[in-house]
Amino acid sequence: MSPTTRRLTTAQALVRFLAAQFSERDEVRRRLITGTWGIFGHGNVAGIGQALLEAGEDVMPFHQGRNEQAMVHAAVGHARHLNRLSAQAVTTSIGPGATNLVTGAALATINRLPVLLLPGDYFATRPADPLLQQLEHPVEADLSVNDTLRPVSRYFDRVTRPETLIPSALNAMRVLADPAETGAVTLALPQDVQAQAHDWPEEFFAERVWRVRRPGPDPAELAAAVGAVRTARRPLIVAGGGVHHSEAEAALEALADATGIPVASTQAGKGSLRHDHPADLGGIGHTGTAVSDDIARTADLVIGVGTRYSDFTTASGTLFQHPDVRFVNLNITAFDAHKLAARPLVADARTGLTALAQALSGHRVDASYEAEYRAGRARWDAVVDAAYAAEDSAVPTQTQVLGALDAVVGDDDVVINAAGSLPGDLHKLWRTRSPRQYHLEYGYSCMGYEIPAAIGVQLAAPDTPVWSLVGDGTYLMMPTEIVTAVQEGLPVNLVIVQNHGYASIGGLSEGTGGERFGTAYRYRAADGTFTGDPLPVDLAANAASLGMDVLRAKTVGELREALAAARASDRPTCVHVETDPAPTAPPAAAWWDVPVAEVASREAASAARERYDREVTARRHHL
């Protein structure tokens, strides 16, 4: 063997390579791949599995998962908490282990969050045909089930020979570390290639630093944006997740302080300003606050910062109603910066906000506009107070659960949620105190995200209390990683809100003519419908059986005590509470387009269609 090469299997080389990769931003260097999650089967146990064992924990930390999708969620939660500057790898066998990655990959790519997927694949040398779990396609012999990952990956390659790993691995790191390109990256690894030996150049294993850029705005684009702000009478900033990823919160606050421009936030951007900042209007859109949506309807300039402008943010194109409204979009990706026919400002969020503040020196919105939105803020604070208020002896509503949690958490605690009715209540009501406290996955709104994501966040911030909030529907989808939290000794806190079914979709069904069909967890009644008694499911007992400490709360007072005890514990702890189903959250202040049956024989659907036809007339195409 040449002294400039090292003989290793492809899997061994990949693990050694990943351990030598670093990201760097603002002169701070971090490990790019902080660990690998894995479930082993015949497609990866003797390849990546053996390579991880041989490398050891010092070279590549390993985390044992229970569900492939959940492992991706854990890795994504980890990356998000670390502002996309570090990622984790996930390895699975071929077949169902690999296809279970698809949902997690979609979540990662939609939310612009990095994760490296290493699924096993069929033999590249084809010694037998078909193999176990092989997808036999009649006209594409090189197609495997891993190709389902192509549309949900930002980069995909199948490593069919050992030497092809080198360019593929380098491209994978480039995409993971690039804030304008990042998402799920997939390297499909045929099981025979994983185990093949090759003489690898030593340079492949040398430490490599991927610098995360902070590009500044183009002078002409900046001048156009500044001109638009100076001529606007009612500007509004919409803060998206890019504010957090760029660590631009201080720059946003400085701009708001200097100009008086109010700030509304998307689900991903909530916490860009503290809840008590004078310019913070809270969430925007269908799940937003009334003051935020009122200001949005009359804004003549909307300044989007790091946002994708999803339909929840724009209220399905009905929110921004000023006849002359225009948009300036500050985003690191040109794709997002040009949305809504905006004046684009393609730049890093922090760099761009700093440049805007400097160029707008001396400019401030009219005092009457500030007084208007501050009065709206005060009215909304009273709404939140009323939603949180509760007697100790009362059975809590869902909003009162949030009020009890709000009284217990510290400024740096992390609250995680993704699906059901909780995202709407949290976006409207939660009083965010620090940039990373509010962790809502709403790009994909994936049921089952919350528990594994809490593990990923806890690994990223071991001394931070982490709260996973789930309804019973979400819990039943993916509780398996509780076992991982117990195994790893991670003191995650799980709050189960038991309301006997899909409460969010039940309400949506009722409002759109579906009459809550198929949304409750109940026995069948005599007529065959699911309208009998609630199912006798004991989720607290289930969590206990998986190794968690469990605290049951029946009243608001008991809930407060249980939450405080959970926060003080050094063990994974579940707080179970059955809620009063009475709706206490303020209603939506903006529309969301869920198409309703155009013709129907049932009165509920016909009435819902009449409402739909009225609402949809407000939609605008911003050109």
C-alpha positions as CSV (number, residue, x, y, z in Angstrom):
1,M,0.0,0.0,0.0
2,S,1.3,3.4,-0.9
3,P,2.2,5.6,2.1
4,T,-0.2,8.3,0.7
5,T,-3.3,5.9,0.8
6,R,-5.2,4.0,3.4
7,R,-7.0,0.7,2.7
8,L,-10.5,0.8,4.1
9,T,-13.9,-0.4,3.1
10,T,-16.2,2.2,1.5
11,A,-18.3,2.4,4.7
12,Q,-15.2,2.8,6.9
13,A,-13.9,5.5,4.6
14,L,-17.2,7.4,4.7
15,V,-17.4,7.3,8.5
16,R,-13.8,8.6,8.7
17,F,-14.5,11.3,6.2
18,L,-17.6,12.5,8.0
19,A,-15.7,12.8,11.2
20,A,-13.3,15.2,9.6
21,Q,-15.8,17.7,8.3
22,F,-16.4,21.1,10.0
23,S,-18.6,24.1,9.4
24,E,-17.5,27.7,10.2
25,R,-19.4,30.9,10.5
26,D,-18.3,34.1,12.1
27,E,-15.0,32.5,12.9
28,V,-16.6,29.8,15.1
29,R,-15.9,26.3,14.0
30,R,-18.2,23.4,14.7
31,R,-18.3,19.7,13.8
32,L,-20.5,19.4,10.7
33,I,-21.7,15.8,11.3
34,T,-22.1,15.5,15.1
35,G,-23.3,11.9,15.2
36,T,-25.1,9.1,13.3
37,W,-28.5,7.5,14.0
38,G,-29.0,4.0,12.9
39,I,-31.2,0.9,12.7
40,F,-29.4,-2.1,11.2
41,G,-30.6,-4.7,8.8
42,H,-29.0,-6.8,6.2
43,G,-28.5,-3.8,4.0
44,N,-26.2,-1.9,6.3
45,V,-25.2,-4.0,9.3
46,A,-22.0,-5.4,7.8
47,G,-21.1,-2.1,6.1
48,I,-21.9,1.1,7.9
49,G,-22.7,-0.8,11.1
50,Q,-19.3,-2.5,11.1
51,A,-17.6,0.8,10.2
52,L,-19.3,2.7,13.1
53,L,-18.2,0.0,15.5
54,E,-14.6,0.0,14.2
55,A,-14.4,3.8,14.4
56,G,-15.8,4.1,17.9
57,E,-17.7,6.8,19.8
58,D,-14.8,9.2,19.9
59,V,-14.7,9.3,16.1
60,M,-18.4,9.1,15.3
61,P,-21.0,9.2,18.1
62,F,-23.8,6.7,17.5
63,H,-27.5,6.9,18.5
64,Q,-29.8,3.9,18.4
65,G,-33.2,4.6,17.0
66,R,-36.5,2.7,17.0
67,N,-38.1,4.1,13.9
68,E,-36.4,5.3,10.7
69,Q,-38.7,8.3,10.2
70,A,-38.2,9.2,13.8
71,M,-34.5,9.2,13.5
72,V,-34.7,11.8,10.7
73,H,-37.0,13.9,12.9
74,A,-34.4,13.7,15.7
75,A,-31.6,14.7,13.4
76,V,-33.7,17.6,12.0
77,G,-34.6,18.9,15.4
78,H,-30.9,18.8,16.3
79,A,-29.9,20.7,13.2
80,R,-32.6,23.4,13.7
81,H,-31.6,24.1,17.3
82,L,-28.0,24.5,16.1
83,N,-29.0,27.0,13.4
84,R,-28.2,24.6,10.6
85,L,-24.5,24.8,11.4
86,S,-24.3,21.1,12.4
87,A,-26.2,18.1,11.1
88,Q,-26.5,14.4,11.8
89,A,-26.5,11.3,9.6
90,V,-29.1,8.5,9.5
91,T,-28.4,5.0,8.3
92,T,-30.9,2.3,7.5
93,S,-31.1,-1.0,5.8
94,I,-32.6,-1.4,2.3
95,G,-36.3,-1.9,1.7
96,P,-38.8,-0.7,4.3
97,G,-36.0,0.8,6.4
98,A,-35.0,3.1,3.5
99,T,-38.6,4.0,2.4
100,N,-39.4,4.9,6.0
101,L,-37.0,7.8,5.5
102,V,-39.1,9.6,2.9
103,T,-41.4,11.5,5.3
104,G,-38.5,12.7,7.3
105,A,-36.6,13.7,4.2
106,A,-39.6,15.7,2.9
107,L,-39.9,17.5,6.3
108,A,-36.2,18.4,6.2
109,T,-36.2,19.7,2.7
110,I,-39.4,21.7,3.0
111,N,-38.1,23.3,6.2
112,R,-34.6,23.9,4.6
113,L,-32.9,21.9,7.3
114,P,-29.9,19.6,6.8
115,V,-29.8,15.9,7.4
116,L,-27.6,13.2,5.8
117,L,-29.4,10.0,4.8
118,L,-27.4,6.8,4.3
119,P,-29.8,4.1,3.2
120,G,-28.5,0.7,2.2
121,D,-29.2,-0.3,-1.4
122,Y,-29.2,-3.4,-3.7
123,F,-26.0,-5.1,-4.8
124,A,-24.3,-3.0,-7.5
125,T,-22.7,-6.1,-8.9
126,R,-26.1,-8.0,-9.1
127,P,-25.0,-11.4,-8.1
128,A,-28.6,-12.5,-7.8
129,D,-31.7,-11.0,-9.3
130,P,-34.1,-10.3,-7.6
131,L,-32.7,-9.7,-4.2
132,L,-34.7,-9.7,-0.9
133,Q,-36.9,-6.5,-0.9
134,Q,-35.9,-5.6,-4.5
135,L,-38.3,-3.5,-6.5
136,E,-38.4,-5.2,-10.0
137,H,-39.2,-2.5,-12.6
138,P,-39.8,-3.9,-16.1
139,V,-38.0,-1.2,-18.0
140,E,-35.6,0.5,-15.5
141,A,-33.3,-2.2,-14.0
142,D,-31.3,0.3,-12.0
143,L,-34.3,1.7,-10.2
144,S,-34.5,0.9,-6.4
145,V,-36.9,1.9,-3.7
146,N,-34.3,4.5,-2.7
147,D,-35.3,6.5,-5.8
148,T,-38.4,7.5,-3.8
149,L,-36.0,9.8,-1.9
150,R,-35.0,11.7,-5.1
151,P,-37.8,14.3,-5.1
152,V,-37.5,15.0,-1.4
153,S,-33.7,15.3,-1.4
154,R,-31.6,18.4,-2.2
155,Y,-28.8,16.1,-3.4
156,F,-29.0,12.4,-4.3
157,D,-26.4,9.9,-5.5
158,R,-26.0,6.2,-5.6
159,V,-22.5,5.2,-4.8
160,T,-22.0,2.2,-7.2
161,R,-18.2,1.9,-6.9
162,P,-15.9,2.8,-4.0
163,E,-14.0,5.5,-5.8
164,T,-17.2,7.4,-6.7
165,L,-17.7,8.1,-3.0
166,I,-15.1,10.9,-3.1
167,P,-17.0,13.4,-5.4
168,S,-20.3,12.3,-4.0
169,A,-19.3,12.8,-0.3
170,L,-17.8,16.2,-1.1
171,N,-21.0,17.3,-2.9
172,A,-23.1,16.1,0.0
173,M,-21.1,18.3,2.4
174,R,-21.3,21.2,0.1
175,V,-25.1,21.1,0.1
176,L,-25.5,20.4,3.8
177,A,-23.4,23.4,4.7
178,D,-24.9,25.8,2.2
179,P,-27.8,27.8,3.7
180,A,-29.2,28.5,0.2
181,E,-29.2,24.8,-0.8
182,T,-29.6,22.8,2.3
183,G,-32.1,20.1,3.0
184,A,-32.1,16.3,3.0
185,V,-29.0,14.8,1.3
186,T,-29.1,11.1,0.3
187,L,-26.2,8.8,-0.5
188,A,-27.7,5.4,-1.4
189,L,-25.1,2.8,-0.5
190,P,-25.3,-0.6,-2.2
191,Q,-24.6,-3.2,0.4
192,D,-21.8,-4.9,-1.5
193,V,-20.0,-1.5,-2.2
194,Q,-20.2,-0.7,1.5
195,A,-18.0,-3.7,2.3
196,Q,-15.6,-3.4,-0.7
197,A,-12.0,-2.3,0.1
198,H,-10.2,0.5,-1.7
199,D,-7.0,2.4,-1.4
200,W,-8.2,5.9,-0.4
201,P,-6.0,9.0,-0.6
202,E,-5.1,10.3,2.8
203,E,-6.2,13.8,1.7
204,F,-9.8,12.5,1.7
205,F,-9.6,12.2,5.5
206,A,-7.9,15.5,6.2
207,E,-9.9,18.0,8.2
208,R,-12.1,20.1,5.8
209,V,-13.8,23.3,6.8
210,W,-17.0,24.4,5.0
211,R,-17.5,28.1,5.5
212,V,-21.1,29.2,5.8
213,R,-21.4,32.4,3.8
214,R,-23.0,35.7,4.8
215,P,-23.5,37.3,1.4
216,G,-24.4,41.0,1.4
217,P,-27.1,42.6,-0.7
218,D,-26.5,43.9,-4.2
219,P,-26.2,47.7,-4.0
220,A,-29.0,48.3,-6.6
221,E,-31.3,45.8,-4.8
222,L,-30.6,47.5,-1.5
223,A,-31.3,51.0,-2.9
224,A,-34.6,49.8,-4.3
225,A,-35.6,48.3,-1.0
226,V,-34.6,51.4,0.9
227,G,-36.6,53.5,-1.5
228,A,-39.6,51.3,-1.0
229,V,-39.4,51.6,2.8
230,R,-38.9,55.4,2.8
231,T,-42.0,55.9,0.7
232,A,-44.2,53.5,2.6
233,R,-46.7,54.8,5.2
234,R,-47.7,51.4,6.7
235,P,-44.7,49.0,6.4
236,L,-44.7,45.6,8.1
237,I,-41.9,43.1,8.6
238,V,-42.7,39.4,8.3
239,A,-40.0,37.5,10.1
240,G,-39.5,33.9,9.0
241,G,-37.2,31.0,10.0
242,G,-34.3,32.6,8.2
243,V,-34.0,35.2,11.0
244,H,-33.2,32.4,13.4
245,H,-31.0,30.4,11.1
246,S,-28.9,33.5,10.4
247,E,-28.8,34.5,14.1
248,A,-30.2,37.8,13.0
249,E,-32.5,38.5,15.9
250,A,-30.4,41.4,17.3
251,A,-30.2,42.9,13.8
252,L,-33.9,42.7,13.4
253,E,-34.5,44.3,16.8
254,A,-32.1,47.1,16.0
255,L,-34.0,47.8,12.8
256,A,-37.4,47.8,14.6
257,D,-36.0,50.0,17.3
258,A,-34.6,52.5,14.9
259,T,-37.6,52.7,12.4
260,G,-40.6,51.7,14.5
261,I,-41.6,49.2,11.8
262,P,-43.7,46.5,13.4
263,V,-42.8,42.8,13.2
264,A,-45.1,39.8,12.7
265,S,-43.8,36.3,12.6
266,T,-44.4,33.0,10.8
267,Q,-44.4,29.8,12.7
268,A,-40.7,29.3,12.0
269,G,-39.9,32.9,12.8
270,K,-41.8,33.3,16.0
271,G,-39.4,34.5,18.7
272,S,-37.4,36.7,16.3
273,L,-38.4,39.4,18.8
274,R,-39.3,38.8,22.4
275,H,-43.0,38.8,23.0
276,D,-42.8,42.0,25.1
277,H,-40.9,44.0,22.5
278,P,-43.0,47.1,21.6
279,A,-42.8,46.2,17.9
280,D,-43.7,42.5,18.2
281,L,-47.2,41.7,16.9
282,G,-47.0,38.0,17.3
283,G,-47.9,35.4,14.7
284,I,-49.3,36.3,11.3
285,G,-51.8,34.6,9.0
286,H,-54.4,32.0,9.6
287,T,-53.0,31.1,13.0
288,G,-51.9,34.7,13.7
289,T,-53.0,37.3,16.2
290,A,-55.8,39.7,15.5
291,V,-53.5,42.7,15.7
292,S,-50.9,41.2,13.3
293,D,-53.6,40.3,10.7
294,D,-55.3,43.7,11.0
295,I,-52.0,45.5,10.3
296,A,-51.2,43.1,7.5
297,R,-54.5,43.8,5.7
298,T,-53.7,47.5,5.6
299,A,-49.9,47.3,5.1
300,D,-48.7,49.1,1.9
301,L,-45.3,47.5,2.1
302,V,-44.5,44.0,3.4
303,I,-40.8,43.2,4.1
304,G,-40.3,39.5,4.3
305,V,-37.2,38.3,6.0
306,G,-36.2,34.7,5.6
307,T,-39.8,33.5,4.9
308,R,-41.2,31.1,2.3
309,Y,-44.7,32.8,2.4
310,S,-46.7,29.6,2.9
311,D,-50.4,29.6,2.6
312,F,-50.8,29.9,6.3
313,T,-48.7,33.1,6.3
314,T,-50.6,34.7,3.4
315,A,-54.0,33.4,4.5
316,S,-54.1,31.6,1.1
317,G,-53.5,34.8,-0.7
318,T,-56.3,36.8,1.1
319,L,-54.3,38.6,3.8
320,F,-52.5,41.5,2.2
321,Q,-55.4,43.6,1.0
322,H,-54.0,47.2,0.6
323,P,-54.7,48.1,-3.1
324,D,-51.1,49.2,-3.6
325,V,-49.3,46.7,-1.4
326,R,-45.8,45.9,-2.5
327,F,-43.2,43.4,-1.2
328,V,-39.5,43.5,-0.4
329,N,-38.1,40.0,0.2
330,L,-34.8,39.6,2.0
331,N,-33.8,36.0,1.6
332,I,-30.6,34.1,1.0
333,T,-32.2,32.2,-1.8
334,A,-33.3,33.9,-5.0
335,F,-36.2,31.5,-5.3
336,D,-37.8,32.8,-2.1
337,A,-36.7,36.4,-2.6
338,H,-38.7,36.7,-5.8
339,K,-42.0,35.4,-4.5
340,L,-45.1,37.7,-4.7
341,A,-43.5,39.7,-7.4
342,A,-41.3,41.3,-4.8
343,R,-38.3,43.6,-5.0
344,P,-35.7,40.9,-4.2
345,L,-32.9,41.5,-1.7
346,V,-30.8,38.3,-2.0
347,A,-28.6,38.2,1.1
348,D,-28.0,36.7,4.4
349,A,-30.7,37.8,6.8
350,R,-28.3,39.4,9.4
351,T,-26.1,41.1,6.8
352,G,-29.2,42.3,4.9
353,L,-30.9,43.7,8.0
354,T,-27.8,45.5,9.1
355,A,-27.4,47.1,5.7
356,L,-31.1,48.1,5.7
357,A,-30.7,49.7,9.1
358,Q,-27.7,51.7,8.1
359,A,-29.2,52.9,4.8
360,L,-32.4,53.9,6.6
361,S,-30.7,56.0,9.3
362,G,-33.0,58.7,10.5
363,H,-36.1,57.2,9.0
364,R,-39.1,56.4,11.2
365,V,-42.7,55.5,10.7
366,D,-45.4,58.0,11.7
367,A,-46.1,58.2,15.4
368,S,-49.8,57.6,14.8
369,Y,-49.0,54.2,13.1
370,E,-46.9,53.2,16.1
371,A,-49.6,54.2,18.5
372,E,-52.1,52.2,16.4
373,Y,-50.3,48.9,16.5
374,R,-49.2,49.3,20.1
375,A,-52.8,49.7,21.1
376,G,-53.6,46.6,19.2
377,R,-50.8,44.7,21.0
378,A,-52.3,45.8,24.4
379,R,-55.7,44.5,23.3
380,W,-54.2,41.2,22.3
381,D,-52.3,40.8,25.6
382,A,-55.7,41.0,27.3
383,V,-57.0,38.2,25.0
384,V,-54.0,36.0,25.9
385,D,-54.5,36.7,29.6
386,A,-58.1,35.6,29.4
387,A,-57.3,32.4,27.5
388,Y,-54.7,31.5,30.1
389,A,-56.7,32.3,33.2
390,A,-58.1,29.4,35.2
391,E,-59.2,28.3,38.6
392,D,-56.9,25.7,40.3
393,S,-59.9,23.3,40.7
394,A,-61.0,23.5,37.0
395,V,-60.4,20.8,34.4
396,P,-58.1,22.7,32.0
397,T,-58.8,23.6,28.5
398,Q,-56.0,23.4,26.0
399,T,-55.2,27.1,26.2
400,Q,-55.1,26.8,30.0
401,V,-52.6,24.0,29.6
402,L,-50.4,26.5,27.7
403,G,-51.0,29.1,30.4
404,A,-49.9,26.6,33.1
405,L,-46.8,25.8,31.1
406,D,-46.0,29.5,30.5
407,A,-45.9,30.0,34.2
408,V,-43.4,27.2,34.7
409,V,-40.9,27.5,31.9
410,G,-37.7,29.5,32.0
411,D,-36.6,31.9,29.3
412,D,-34.4,29.4,27.6
413,D,-36.7,26.3,27.8
414,V,-37.6,24.9,24.4
415,V,-41.2,24.1,23.5
416,I,-41.7,21.7,20.6
417,N,-44.8,21.0,18.5
418,A,-45.8,20.2,15.0
419,A,-49.4,19.2,14.3
420,G,-53.0,19.3,15.5
421,S,-54.7,22.2,17.1
422,L,-51.7,23.1,19.3
423,P,-49.8,24.9,16.5
424,G,-52.6,27.4,16.1
425,D,-53.0,28.0,19.8
426,L,-49.3,28.4,20.3
427,H,-48.8,30.7,17.3
428,K,-51.5,33.0,18.6
429,L,-50.9,32.8,22.4
430,W,-47.4,31.7,23.3
431,R,-45.2,34.4,24.8
432,T,-41.8,33.6,23.4
433,R,-38.9,34.8,25.5
434,S,-35.8,33.7,23.6
435,P,-34.9,33.0,20.0
436,R,-34.9,29.2,20.3
437,Q,-37.7,28.7,22.7
438,Y,-40.4,28.2,20.1
439,H,-39.8,25.2,18.0
440,L,-42.7,24.5,15.7
441,E,-42.3,22.3,12.7
442,Y,-45.0,23.7,10.4
443,G,-43.5,23.5,6.9
444,Y,-44.6,19.9,6.8
445,S,-46.7,19.9,10.0
446,C,-45.8,16.3,10.6
447,M,-47.6,14.3,13.2
448,G,-45.0,12.2,15.1
449,Y,-42.2,14.9,14.9
450,E,-42.4,16.2,18.5
451,I,-41.0,13.3,20.6
452,P,-37.9,12.5,18.4
453,A,-37.3,16.2,17.8
454,A,-37.1,16.7,21.5
455,I,-34.4,14.1,21.7
456,G,-32.5,15.8,19.0
457,V,-32.8,19.2,20.7
458,Q,-31.8,17.7,24.0
459,L,-28.7,16.3,22.5
460,A,-27.9,19.7,21.1
461,A,-28.6,21.5,24.4
462,P,-28.1,19.0,27.2
463,D,-28.6,21.5,30.0
464,T,-31.8,23.0,28.6
465,P,-35.3,21.9,29.6
466,V,-37.1,20.6,26.5
467,W,-40.9,20.2,26.3
468,S,-42.6,18.0,23.7
469,L,-46.3,18.9,23.4
470,V,-48.5,16.3,21.8
471,G,-52.1,15.4,21.4
472,D,-53.3,11.8,21.6
473,G,-53.5,11.5,17.8
474,T,-49.8,12.5,17.4
475,Y,-48.7,10.4,20.4
476,L,-50.2,7.2,18.9
477,M,-48.4,7.9,15.6
478,M,-44.8,7.7,17.0
479,P,-44.1,7.2,20.7
480,T,-41.3,4.8,20.0
481,E,-38.4,7.2,20.6
482,I,-39.4,7.4,24.3
483,V,-37.3,4.3,24.6
484,T,-34.3,6.2,23.1
485,A,-34.7,9.0,25.6
486,V,-34.7,6.5,28.4
487,Q,-31.7,4.7,27.0
488,E,-29.7,7.9,26.5
489,G,-30.8,9.3,29.9
490,L,-32.2,12.4,28.3
491,P,-34.6,14.3,30.6
492,V,-37.1,15.4,27.9
493,N,-40.5,16.4,29.2
494,L,-43.5,15.1,27.4
495,V,-46.9,16.7,27.8
496,I,-49.8,14.6,26.5
497,V,-53.0,16.5,25.9
498,Q,-55.8,13.9,25.8
499,N,-58.8,15.0,23.8
500,H,-59.9,11.6,22.3
501,G,-59.1,12.1,18.6
502,Y,-58.0,14.5,15.9
503,A,-59.4,17.6,17.5
504,S,-57.9,20.0,15.0
505,I,-59.2,18.2,11.9
506,G,-62.5,17.6,13.7
507,G,-63.0,21.3,13.9
508,L,-61.9,21.8,10.4
509,S,-64.2,19.1,9.2
510,E,-67.1,20.7,11.0
511,G,-66.4,24.0,9.4
512,T,-66.0,22.6,5.9
513,G,-69.1,20.3,5.7
514,G,-67.4,17.1,6.8
515,E,-69.3,16.9,10.1
516,R,-66.3,15.6,12.0
517,F,-66.5,12.3,10.1
518,G,-63.7,9.9,11.1
519,T,-61.9,12.3,13.5
520,A,-62.9,11.0,16.9
521,Y,-61.4,8.0,18.8
522,R,-64.6,6.3,19.7
523,Y,-66.3,2.9,19.6
524,R,-68.8,2.3,16.8
525,A,-72.4,3.0,17.7
526,A,-75.3,0.8,16.9
527,D,-75.7,2.5,13.5
528,G,-72.1,1.7,12.6
529,T,-70.7,5.3,13.0
530,F,-67.8,6.2,15.3
531,T,-70.1,8.0,17.8
532,G,-70.0,5.6,20.7
533,D,-68.1,5.9,24.0
534,P,-64.5,7.1,23.9
535,L,-61.9,4.4,23.5
536,P,-60.4,3.3,26.9
537,V,-56.8,4.1,25.7
538,D,-54.4,4.9,28.6
539,L,-51.6,6.9,27.0
540,A,-50.0,7.6,30.4
541,A,-49.7,3.9,31.1
542,N,-48.2,3.4,27.7
543,A,-45.6,6.1,28.3
544,A,-44.8,4.5,31.6
545,S,-44.4,1.1,30.0
546,L,-41.7,2.6,27.7
547,G,-39.7,3.8,30.7
548,M,-40.9,7.3,31.4
549,D,-41.8,8.7,34.8
550,V,-45.5,9.7,34.5
551,L,-47.4,12.4,36.3
552,R,-51.2,12.6,35.9
553,A,-53.0,15.9,36.3
554,K,-56.8,16.3,36.4
555,T,-57.1,19.9,37.4
556,V,-55.3,23.2,36.6
557,G,-53.7,23.1,40.1
558,E,-52.5,19.5,39.7
559,L,-51.2,20.4,36.2
560,R,-49.1,23.3,37.5
561,E,-47.5,21.1,40.2
562,A,-46.8,18.3,37.7
563,L,-45.2,20.6,35.2
564,A,-43.0,22.1,37.9
565,A,-42.0,18.6,39.0
566,A,-41.2,17.5,35.5
567,R,-39.0,20.5,34.9
568,A,-37.1,19.8,38.1
569,S,-36.6,16.1,37.2
570,D,-33.4,14.6,35.7
571,R,-35.4,11.8,34.2
572,P,-37.6,11.6,31.0
573,T,-41.0,12.6,32.4
574,C,-44.5,12.6,31.0
575,V,-47.3,14.9,32.2
576,H,-50.7,13.5,31.1
577,V,-53.7,15.8,31.2
578,E,-57.3,15.2,29.9
579,T,-58.7,18.5,28.8
580,D,-62.0,20.2,28.7
581,P,-63.0,20.1,25.0
582,A,-64.7,23.5,25.2
583,P,-62.9,25.9,22.7
584,T,-61.2,28.7,24.5
585,A,-58.7,29.9,21.9
586,P,-59.6,33.0,20.0
587,P,-61.0,32.3,16.6
588,A,-58.8,32.6,13.4
589,A,-58.4,36.2,12.3
590,A,-57.6,35.2,8.7
591,W,-58.9,32.6,6.2
592,W,-57.3,29.4,5.0
593,D,-58.3,27.7,1.8
594,V,-59.6,24.2,2.3
595,P,-61.7,23.4,-0.8
596,V,-65.3,22.4,0.0
597,A,-67.5,20.1,-2.0
598,E,-69.0,22.1,-4.9
599,V,-72.2,19.9,-4.9
600,A,-73.5,17.9,-2.0
601,S,-76.8,16.5,-0.7
602,R,-76.0,17.2,2.9
603,E,-77.0,20.6,4.3
604,A,-73.7,21.1,6.2
605,A,-71.6,20.8,3.1
606,S,-73.9,23.1,1.1
607,A,-73.7,25.8,3.8
608,A,-70.0,25.4,4.0
609,R,-69.7,25.9,0.2
610,E,-71.7,29.1,0.4
611,R,-69.2,30.4,3.0
612,Y,-66.3,29.2,0.9
613,D,-67.5,31.0,-2.2
614,R,-67.7,34.3,-0.2
615,E,-64.2,33.9,1.3
616,V,-62.4,33.0,-1.8
617,T,-63.3,36.2,-3.6
618,A,-60.7,38.0,-1.4
619,R,-57.8,36.1,-3.0
620,R,-55.3,38.2,-4.8
621,H,-52.4,37.4,-7.1
622,H,-49.7,39.9,-6.3
623,L,-48.2,41.0,-9.6
